[in-house]
Amino acid sequence: MLTQTTYLKNLRRSDLKLLLFFLGSSFLVACSTPKDTATSRAMQNLTARYNYIYNANVILNNYEEESYNSYIDNYSDVLPVYTDPEKFSSETVLHPPANDRALDAIVKKSRAIIADKAFSNYIDDAYLLLGKAYYLKTNYFIAEEYFDYTAKTYTKDMNVLVTAQNWKARSLMQLNNMDDAAIILDTVYDNLALIKKKRSEPMATIAQSYIYQNRYNDAIPILENAVKESQLHRNRIRWTYILAQLYERQKKYQRALALYTKVQKSNAGFELYFNANLNRIKITGILNGEHLNRKKQLLALLKDDKNLDYHDQIYYQIAEDYAEEDNIPEAEKYYKLSIRNSTKNNYQKGLSYLRMADLNFNKHKDFLKAKSYYDSTVNTLPKNYPGYAQILKKSQNLEYITDRYAVIAFQDTLQMLAKLPEAGRLAKIKKLTAIKVTPVATNSGAFRNDLFPDAQRRNSLGGAAQTASSFYFSNAAALSRGLSDFQTKWGNRKLEDNWRQSIKSSSQTTSESIAKVENDGYPTDKIGAEKLIADKDTTGKHYLAAIPLTPDALAASNGKIIDAYYEIASFYQQELDDQPEAIRIYQLILSRFPDNNHMGSIYYSLYLASKKSDPASAAKYKALVLEKFPASIYAKTLLDPDYSMKQSDLEAAGIKKYNQVFELYEGKAFPAVITEVNSTIRQSPAALINPQLSYLRAIAIGRTQSIDSLTAAFKSITSTYPDDKLIVPLVKDHLAYIATHQDEFRKRRVALPDFDPAEPRFFTSAPVAEKIVPVAAQPDLQPIVQPAKEKPVAVVQQPVTKTVIRPVVQPAATQEAIVKETPVNSVNKPVTDPVTPVVTTAVAETKPVIETPVPAVTMPVTSPPAPVKLAESPAPAPVKDKIFSTDISKVYYFVVDVADASLTLSSSRFGIGQFNRGNFPGAGLKHQLTEFDNDQLIYVGNFLSFAEAKSYADGITPQLKQIMKVPAGIYSSFIISKENFEKLRNKELVTKYLDFYKNNY
């Protein structure tokens, strides 16, 4: 008979065997190939739910909670329903959220379910988690694909379907695809009736869609339902605050007041509580009409130490109250207090700057000060602020005025110095170049202390917690001052690698703005003052070199002043629509410079500006235009209001005729060219295109007649069009060469025959020293984008000399091909302004004139497109751009962008070649053509510096109307470095570069 002890031992042994058997079976099941059985499904459901889904959801909830607490709201606008990352942009691609590890963990767990738990019931949840993780990573395209796949695959589970559709719509809205998002949300709205849980977020998404469209009446009821349905406390409070904002914008103040009060009495976060209280005070004042009482309540908030970081918002609300009463001085006072007390809220500081800018722009008409405040605004507000683009544009427009006033001030100063005796002049220059430095480096400076009151206030607070500490990071005042000083110098930098590499608008976020606006244009810190001293010309060389001491120099100085005033007046009249200010400046020009080169235009502009406000003055200026400038376009416009339209039609017809004649020239139908040009000039003797037509006629004469006929045709051009700056310089060059080589030309039966190796050559480039560029530094002028249908391209072969002395070309010794001014039709074909080749006999310099047609050597272009690489670090520029750079380059191009790929540009390129040979002889300039999408880009190079390219642009830009044989409205020009040019791959990038160019150059 077994004893009790033996029985118990056998029982334990039996239990151990059962446990081992169970564990072994489980191990075998786990290690075996998964099968779709009840056991495997149960095991996969168990592990998927508790090992993966649960943990992933915990990570996701913690991440969303952290994002909610760290999200920076702009309380001046309607808050977003969700505290999502920024919408899609290049910034979100290059700088994803910092806490990616948590999101990577969610992705890893979700993919493990999809890969290893194929028979579980949580595959749909895994795809949703994947989509949410990529959404929070700001990879909205990938997120949208996951949600789309889930919505299309799991259609039977309505909760999964609605959730996937909701997140897909949110992804589309983050991609700014509002139309497709609206279509998805229509389906979501219809499906809401089929589910009972998790309805609040889809409702909130629909409300957000309406808010984006400013459809507040539609957003309110559905957001109210979302508040009722939501189980998440933070969402209920936030959405209640948003409802109050929507009611306020609908001027339903009673309802808004009730909701703000509800938020204030809830356990909302302090920032939400504070803003609800601020808005409650404001709306109470509106309802009661008690502005004074409202100001008292707002001022009372300043006494509460908890509101220390919100003084800027309090001052701003007080300023807004004064602005409503049209008490502008008091409003300005409190706006400035808001700016000075803003320590961390860039939205609020930017808004205060914006209000000051608008006051100076609209009320005071002080556009110079407004420019400074708009600069501060764009440097402070984030780029995603609503209306940021319009503010930036206004700032840039006002820069136009300030730059010209700077020119006037400088030239006036120079003229004042010119009137002084030499000793007095030097003393005055010394005074002008002295540095004014405001002593602000220590805490004793009132401006410094007032600018950063945060540290002082904390130092004065009582209690042990506020006592000074020798350890920096335990001293609240030191921390506050350190942060403020850092932001003053560096702006609001993101905590990331290479944080020093940032844009100008960030690095100057506060210091430059405050210096310009509140300290008479001088830095507010010691480092800035020292830098100003180091940078400023304290020797006065700048003044001494520019003083107009001769009549010609004085006339040139006056011309700069006149042009600057004229451009300012035109800007006031045409861009700012400020007719009184425009009239004032026009009259200032007339009184100060009664005989200037803009008289006709000024009289006509004064007539336009005075038509409504002062008809008598308008009639006087109209009579002056007709009397003194009867042949001007202004007089013709006054007599015929449709004159400009008719003139545009004539110019378009002239361009069309030129292209037709040019085709005849290309086809070597020279007699027809002569006949057509003669007929066209007889019909329109004053047409702008006539000098260029005459040039084609002259070349056609040279190809069919003797040198005397060619010379007579050239001289006719110089005498008929003496003021022409495109063709006449080139023709004079030709005539000089012909005069030097009369004997050679006399031997020819035809002045410009087709190429014959036995004939002397006719060149266009002048005998000047060339810029010798090392081979390694030679720019690559290969095309960036090949045309869709590439054909063999005719390339003119020519040797290039690097010698300074040009030889006399002997007929018998000449073997090289003649360089011809051949019209160019092929895309990406370089057209080189020719240089004289080296020959064996060199006794003197020769001055070439013109090219003669030559047979072209045909070579196929096979260069593949170069890959595009985005810039690795942002450029130091006023406007942020991650694609293009302002780094100094070894090669620059001047580019003409024609926004129509259907147009033939051979005649336009011919005109550019004419300009180059007539104005930049011997520079070795080339012009090439590349195209993509619907754009054609003619780019001229190579320029070894931006200044060199700018000099070329200044010369050719006024002539583009003559050069370009396309409508004026479809082309634009700009300068670009070789590195930036290689990144232009499509129309969108060209548009981005044009903005970049405008903002940085």
C-alpha positions, 0 to 999 in steps of 0.5 A: 500500500502506497504511503502518502509521501510516495503518492505525492511524489508520483503525483508531482512526477506526473504533473511534471511530465504533463508540463514537459509534454505541453511545452514540447508540443508547443515548441514543435508547433511553433517551429513547424511550418504555419498551417491554416488550422484552428490551433495555428490560428489561435496561437497566431491570434494570441501572439499577434494581439499581445506581443505585437498589436498591444505593444504597438498601440501603447507606443503609438498612444505614447507618441501621440501624447508626447506630440500633443504636449509638445505641439506649438499652436498658433492661437491667432488662427483656428487651431487644427483639429489634430496635432499632426506633423507639418503638411508635405513639403521639402522641409518635411522630407529633409527633416522628418520627426526627431523621435523616429525610433518609436515609429520604427518600432511600430513599423517593425512590429506591424511587418512582423505580424504581416510576415509571420502571423498570416493566419491571424485576425490582426493583419488589417490592424497591422496595415493600419498601424503601418499607415499611421507610423508612416503618416507620423513620419510625414511620409504621406505618400506611403501612408496613403498607399497603406490606407488605400490598400486596407480600405480596398481589401477589408471591405466587410469590416466597417470599422476597419473600412471607415478608419482606413478611409478616414486616415487616407483622407487625412493623408491626402489633406496633408498632401494638399490634395483637398479634392480627392480628400473630399471625395473620400470623406463623402464616403466616410460620412455615408458609412458613419451610420453603419458603425457604432464606435470610433466615430469621433475621429472621422467626424473631426476629419470632416470638420477639419476639411470644412475648416480648410475651406472656411466653411465654418457653418458646415464644420460646427455641427459635425464637430459638436457631434465629434465632441459628444462621441469622443472618449479622449479627454484632450480631444474633447477640450481641444475641439471645444476650444475650436468650436468657440473659435468658429462661433467667434468668427461667425460673430455668434459671441454668446455661444463662443463665450459659453464655450471659452468659459467651459474650456477655462473651467475644465482641467485644460493645459495652462496654455489652452486655459490662458488663451480661453481666458484671454478670449473670454475677456475679449468677447465679454468686452465686445458684448458689453461694449466696455473697452476700458474694463476689458483693458483693466482685466487684461492688465490685471493678468500681468500681475499673475506670475503664472502668466509671465511667458504670456505677457506678449499675448496680453499686450497684443490684445490690449493693442488690438483693443486700442486699434479698434478704437483707432487710437493708433499711438497707444496701439503702437505702444502696446504692439512694441511692448508685445514684441519686446516681451515675446520670449518664446512665442514666435507666432505672437511676435510675428503677428505684432511685427505684422500689425506694426508693419500694416500700421506704417503701411496703411495709416502712416504711409511710412513705407520705409519703416513698414519695410523693416517691420515686414522684414521682421515679420517674414523672419519670425513667422514660420513659412506655413503661416497663412498668408506668409507668401503675401507678406513676403511679396509685400516685403520684397516690393518695399525693398524696391523703394528702400533700395532707391532711397538709399541711392538718392541718399548716397548721391545727395551726400556725394554732391554735398561733399563735392561742394565742400573745400578739400579740408572740410570734405575730409572732416565730413567724411570722417564724421560720416564713417564714424561708428555709432555704438549703443552701449547695450552689452551689460544689464545696465542698458535699458533697451537690453533689459526691456528686451528680455524682461523674463530674466529680471522678473525671475531674478526678483521673484521670492522663494527658495526656488528662485534663489541664485545658483552658481550652477548654470543649469540650476539658475532659471534667470541664466537659462532664460538669458542664455536662450534669449541671447542664443535666439538673438544671434542664431534665431530658432534653430532646430536641434539637429546636426549642422545646426549652424548651417541655416538660412539668412532668415533664420540667422537674423530672426530677431537681432537684425529686425530689432536693430533696424526697427528699434535701435536706429539701424545699429546692432543691439549687442557687442558682437554685432557692433564689433562686426559693424566696425570691422565691416564698415569703411572707416577710411572713407575711400568709398566716398572719396572715389565716388565724389562727382568733382567734374561736370560729367560726374555731376550729371551722372550723379543727377541721372542716378537720383532722377532715375531712382525718384522716377522708379519710386514714383512709378512704383507708388503709382502702379504697384501700391496705387498710392496716387497722392504720393506718386504725384508728390514725387513726380512734382519733386522731380520736376522742381528739382530737375526741370530738364530731365530725360523722363519729362514726357513720361512724368507729364503723362503719369501726372495726367493719369494720377490727377484724372479723378482727383484734380481734372484741372491739373490733369488737363494741364499735364495732358496739354504739356504732353501734346505740346512738348512731346507730340511724337512720343507714345504718350501723345499718341496714346492720349490721342488714340486710347487704343494706340498701345494695343495697335502698337503691340499688334504691329510689333507682333506682325513685325516679329512674324515678318522677321521670322519669315525673312529669316527662313528665306535667309536660312534657305539662301534665297538672298534676292527674296530677302532683299525684296521682302525687307525693302517692302516691309520697311516701306510699309512700316518705316518706324518699326522696331524690327527694321534695324535687324531686317536691314542687317539681313538685307545687308548680308544678303547684298554681300552674298550676291553683290560686290564689296561696295554694295555691302559697304553702302548697305552697312553705312545706310544702317548706321546713318538710318538707325544711329541710336540702335544698340544691337545692330549698329555696334556690330555693323561698325565693327564690320566696316572697320574690318572692311576698311582695313582689308580693302585690297582683299575684298576688291579681289572678290566678285562677291563680297561674301562668297560661300567658303573657299579655302583659297579665299581670305576669311571674314571673322567677327571677333575683335583682337583682344586678349582672351580669358585663359581658363585652365582645362580643369575649370572649363565648364561643361556646356553639355545639354542637361536634357536631351529632346525627345526626338534627337537628331544629328546636330551640325557642329561648327569646328574651329580651333581656339587660340590662347595667344594675345597677338592676332595674325594677319590671315594670308589667303594661301595659308588658310586651311581652317573652316570659316566661322559662319553666323549660321542660324541655329535650329537644333536643340543643345547646339553650342553657337560660339562667338568665334575667335581668330585661329592661329596661323603660321604667319603673324605680323600684326593684329587684324580686326575680324568683322563678319562670318561667311556661311560654311558647310557644317560638320555633322556629329550626333549628340549622345550625351546622357542626361546628368543625374540630379542631386539635391543640395546637401545643406541649405544656402545662406539666403533670405528665403529658405530653399533646400534645392538651390544654393548661393555658393560662389561658383566658377561658372555662371550662365545668363538664361532666357526662359521661353515658356513655349516649346512650340516656338522656333528660336533660331532667329532669337538665337541669331539676335543673341549672337549679333549682340555678343559679337557687337558688344562682347567681342573676343569674349568667347561666349556661347549660347545653347538651347535646352528644353523640357516640358513646355519650356525652352532655355537659351543659356549664354556662357561662360562667365567666371563670376556672378558680377561678370554675368550681371554686367552682361545681363545689364547690357542685354536685358534692355535689348531683349525686346529687339532680340527675342522674336517671340511675344514679350509675355512668354519669356523671362531672364535670369542668372544662374550658376552652373551647379544650380543650372544642372538641377533644372529638370522641369518647369516646376524647378524653373519656377522655384529657381525664379523665386529663389533668384528673385529672393536672393539676388 
